[in-house]
Amino acid sequence: METAELTVNSVQRLHACPADLFIRTANHFSCDIKVKNLTAGSDFVNEKSVLRLLSLGVNNDHIIYIEAEGTDELQVI
């Protein structure tokens, strides 16, 4: 399992367009990818679902935690 913590630096937050790009990129990989918003204290969501990703409420300066597990986990992170 590989993990990463990232700070979102976007005044527009993680809204529909960047979330869609995030998910389209994730769908290129076969491993399981989960994300949670550390700043908001959310639970993990499946990163390949736009509605679940948007439900995290990621805003500017929030820290997200990404967890990838599978054959291509290093490439994801």
Backbone as CSV, one residue per row, in Angstrom:
resi,resn,N_x,N_y,N_z,CA_x,CA_y,CA_z,C_x,C_y,C_z
1,MET,0.843,-1.169,0.000,0.000,0.000,0.000,0.896,1.242,0.000
2,GLU,0.547,2.183,-0.847,1.249,3.461,-0.927,0.281,4.568,-0.521
3,THR,0.800,5.603,0.137,-0.038,6.706,0.589,0.629,8.042,0.300
4,ALA,-0.184,9.090,0.308,0.334,10.455,0.133,-0.618,11.431,0.802
5,GLU,-0.058,12.505,1.325,-0.836,13.628,1.844,-0.557,14.822,0.950
6,LEU,-1.630,15.465,0.494,-1.493,16.611,-0.402,-2.315,17.777,0.125
7,THR,-1.796,18.980,-0.041,-2.543,20.183,0.309,-3.156,20.750,-0.961
8,VAL,-4.453,21.006,-0.937,-5.154,21.563,-2.091,-4.924,23.062,-2.103
9,ASN,-4.340,23.534,-3.178,-4.052,24.959,-3.331,-4.880,25.519,-4.475
10,SER,-6.171,25.634,-4.249,-7.088,26.144,-5.260,-8.186,26.927,-4.573
11,VAL,-8.275,28.195,-4.885,-9.305,29.041,-4.292,-10.685,28.533,-4.688
12,GLN,-10.777,27.872,-5.850,-12.066,27.369,-6.331,-12.440,26.032,-5.699
13,ARG,-11.602,25.476,-4.842,-11.800,24.207,-4.142,-11.868,23.042,-5.117
14,LEU,-12.188,21.874,-4.632,-12.321,20.692,-5.479,-13.776,20.579,-5.915
15,HIS,-14.120,21.312,-6.980,-15.492,21.290,-7.491,-15.602,20.272,-8.619
16,ALA,-16.700,20.261,-9.343,-17.013,19.202,-10.305,-15.953,18.995,-11.389
17,CYS,-15.446,20.050,-11.996,-14.483,19.875,-13.103,-13.165,19.253,-12.640
18,PRO,-12.504,19.775,-11.606,-11.274,19.115,-11.180,-11.534,17.726,-10.585
19,ALA,-12.679,17.533,-9.955,-13.008,16.207,-9.424,-13.156,15.210,-10.564
20,ASP,-13.775,15.631,-11.650,-13.927,14.766,-12.820,-12.565,14.399,-13.407
21,LEU,-11.667,15.358,-13.508,-10.318,15.085,-14.004,-9.578,14.128,-13.079
22,PHE,-9.728,14.331,-11.788,-9.125,13.461,-10.779,-9.588,12.019,-10.990
23,ILE,-10.883,11.851,-11.205,-11.465,10.521,-11.361,-11.100,9.904,-12.698
24,ARG,-11.117,10.687,-13.766,-10.710,10.136,-15.073,-9.269,9.649,-15.013
25,THR,-8.417,10.357,-14.308,-7.032,9.921,-14.147,-6.972,8.640,-13.332
26,ALA,-7.725,8.563,-12.261,-7.740,7.371,-11.406,-8.222,6.140,-12.162
27,ASN,-9.140,6.324,-13.087,-9.679,5.196,-13.838,-8.679,4.582,-14.812
28,HIS,-7.539,5.209,-15.007,-6.477,4.644,-15.843,-5.702,3.567,-15.089
29,PHE,-5.943,3.436,-13.798,-5.206,2.492,-12.958,-6.131,1.381,-12.480
30,SER,-5.535,0.219,-12.245,-6.344,-0.926,-11.819,-6.428,-1.070,-10.304
31,CYS,-5.560,-0.414,-9.563,-5.550,-0.591,-8.111,-6.719,0.145,-7.449
32,ASP,-6.966,-0.205,-6.199,-7.986,0.475,-5.400,-7.409,1.786,-4.887
33,ILE,-8.171,2.860,-5.045,-7.725,4.180,-4.610,-8.799,4.760,-3.697
34,LYS,-8.372,5.193,-2.508,-9.290,5.806,-1.550,-8.731,7.164,-1.147
35,VAL,-9.641,8.086,-0.860,-9.257,9.448,-0.478,-10.072,9.872,0.730
36,LYS,-9.447,10.650,1.615,-10.208,11.289,2.688,-9.675,12.691,2.907
37,ASN,-10.522,13.542,3.434,-10.183,14.930,3.729,-9.743,14.977,5.190
38,LEU,-8.450,15.093,5.415,-7.934,15.121,6.784,-8.376,16.373,7.534
39,THR,-8.478,17.487,6.830,-8.857,18.746,7.461,-10.277,18.683,8.009
40,ALA,-11.171,18.058,7.262,-12.577,17.971,7.670,-12.868,16.724,8.492
41,GLY,-11.891,15.826,8.605,-12.088,14.613,9.384,-13.044,13.627,8.748
42,SER,-13.044,13.542,7.432,-13.975,12.650,6.735,-13.485,11.206,6.739
43,ASP,-14.388,10.318,6.376,-14.034,8.919,6.170,-13.485,8.751,4.759
44,PHE,-12.872,7.595,4.497,-12.397,7.292,3.154,-13.565,7.158,2.189
45,VAL,-13.352,7.604,0.946,-14.301,7.368,-0.138,-13.540,6.759,-1.306
46,ASN,-14.274,6.052,-2.154,-13.693,5.495,-3.368,-13.398,6.642,-4.319
47,GLU,-12.162,6.775,-4.734,-11.739,7.906,-5.536,-12.220,7.814,-6.974
48,LYS,-12.855,6.727,-7.341,-13.339,6.588,-8.707,-14.818,6.942,-8.816
49,SER,-15.375,7.612,-7.809,-16.769,8.040,-7.803,-16.836,9.552,-7.604
50,VAL,-17.345,10.273,-8.595,-17.368,11.733,-8.534,-18.237,12.240,-7.383
51,LEU,-19.378,11.624,-7.153,-20.247,12.096,-6.071,-19.609,11.898,-4.707
52,ARG,-18.956,10.781,-4.527,-18.299,10.536,-3.238,-17.120,11.480,-3.036
53,LEU,-16.378,11.739,-4.115,-15.252,12.667,-4.011,-15.744,14.069,-3.667
54,LEU,-16.816,14.510,-4.309,-17.373,15.831,-4.007,-17.921,15.906,-2.585
55,SER,-18.382,14.774,-2.058,-18.946,14.761,-0.702,-17.895,15.040,0.375
56,LEU,-16.611,14.965,0.006,-15.548,15.245,0.975,-15.472,16.729,1.346
57,GLY,-16.024,17.590,0.499,-16.020,19.019,0.801,-14.622,19.609,0.872
58,VAL,-13.777,19.271,-0.092,-12.395,19.747,-0.095,-12.354,21.205,-0.548
59,ASN,-11.817,22.054,0.300,-11.667,23.480,0.011,-10.190,23.852,-0.046
60,ASN,-9.927,25.106,-0.346,-8.564,25.610,-0.401,-7.848,25.374,0.932
61,ASP,-6.623,24.953,0.872,-5.757,24.678,2.023,-6.156,23.447,2.827
62,HIS,-7.095,22.646,2.335,-7.418,21.385,2.996,-6.360,20.348,2.632
63,ILE,-6.131,19.433,3.543,-5.177,18.349,3.315,-5.955,17.081,3.024
64,ILE,-5.635,16.450,1.881,-6.269,15.181,1.543,-5.246,14.064,1.671
65,TYR,-5.735,12.897,1.984,-4.909,11.702,2.170,-5.347,10.698,1.122
66,ILE,-4.401,10.239,0.310,-4.690,9.281,-0.754,-4.013,7.968,-0.419
67,GLU,-4.772,6.886,-0.595,-4.269,5.545,-0.316,-4.510,4.693,-1.564
68,ALA,-3.451,4.071,-2.082,-3.557,3.220,-3.262,-3.021,1.837,-2.919
69,GLU,-3.763,0.818,-3.344,-3.339,-0.545,-3.067,-3.614,-1.413,-4.289
70,GLY,-2.554,-2.029,-4.803,-2.678,-2.893,-5.967,-1.403,-2.897,-6.785
71,THR,-1.485,-3.485,-7.949,-0.286,-3.692,-8.769,0.360,-2.396,-9.255
72,ASP,-0.413,-1.342,-9.462,0.149,-0.083,-9.975,0.077,1.052,-8.949
73,GLU,0.120,0.704,-7.671,-0.008,1.698,-6.595,1.086,2.751,-6.622
74,LEU,2.294,2.378,-6.992,3.389,3.356,-7.042,3.131,4.412,-8.107
75,GLN,2.595,4.009,-9.245,2.300,4.959,-10.318,1.187,5.917,-9.910
76,VAL,0.239,5.449,-9.128,-0.857,6.305,-8.676,-0.320,7.414,-7.784
77,ILE,0.490,7.039,-6.828,1.006,8.016,-5.879,2.065,8.880,-6.540
